[in-house]
Amino acid sequence: MHNILISTSTIISSVSSLLLTATVILPLSVVRVFLSNRVKADALAIQRGTHPRDQRKVVLIVGASRGIGCKVVREYAEEEGTTIIAVSRSMGASNRAH
């Protein structure tokens, strides 16, 4: 009787381990491989300057008439291929600032 209990518990443990591996560990491993390849491809594209993110930027700056917002507008204005959308409460202050 003792051997039957040990055998049964071994089978239950083995089946549980198989289910865990098949439903959790294996899918996570597959996702990790695909994400790893995607990250490597993105890093290579960024190094070459061919990543879509490097081609063009659109920047929304709120509070662009003075202070930090004005400085940020000037910084982005120097970058080629950047579209700047500058927003402020008063149009007059915005025209004087830039």
N, C-alpha and C positions, 0 to 999 in steps of 0.2 A: 504494500500500500504506500509505503514511504517513497519508493522509486516512482510510482505513478504520479504522486504530487510533485516531485522534483521534475519529472519529464513534462508535466503539464505547465508548470511555472516557467520552464525553459522555453517551451513553445510559445506561450503568451508573451514572454519577454522578446523573443525573436520577431514575432509578428508585429508587436508594438514598435520595435526598432525599424522594421521594414516600412511600416506605415509612416513613421516620422521622416524617414529618409526620402520616401517617395513623394510625400505631400509638402514637406517644408524645406529640407536641406537641398534636394536636387533642384527644385524651382528657383530657390535663392541663388544657387551656384550658376545656373543658366543666366539669370538676370544680371548677375555680377559680371559675367563674361561679356554680355552684350553691352552693358554700360561702360565697362572698361575699354572696349573697342571704340565706342562712341566718344569717350573722353579723349582717347589718343588721337582720333581723327580730328576732333575739334582743336586740340593743341597743335597739331601739325598744320591745320588750316590757318590758325592764328599766327604761327611762325612765318608762314608763307605770305600772309597778308591777303588770303583769299576767303577768309571767313566772312559770311554775310554781315556779321555784327561789325566788322571793321570797315565795311564799304560806305555806310551812311549812318548818321545819327540824327535823331529828332529829339530835341531837348525842350522841355517845358519848364520855364523859370517863373515862379510866382514871387511878386515883390521885387521886380526887376528895375524899379526906378531909382533905388538908392541902396547903400550899404552892401551887404553880402550879395544880394541878388544882382546888383549892378556889376560887381566884380566878377561874378560867375558868367554873366552875359559877355563881358569882355574876354574872359578866358576861352569860352566856347567859340567866340567870333573869330579867333585866330586859327581854329581847326578847319581844315578843308573838308568839304562834304557834310557839314553839320547844318541842320535846319534848326533855327532857334525860334521858339515861341515864347516871347517875353510878355508877362502880364503884370499890370500894376493898377492901383486904384485910380490914379489920376493920370490922364494922358499928357498934360502939360509937364509934369515932373519927369515923365518918361522921355519926352522929346529933349529936354534939357540935359538929361543924364547921358544920352548916347548921341 
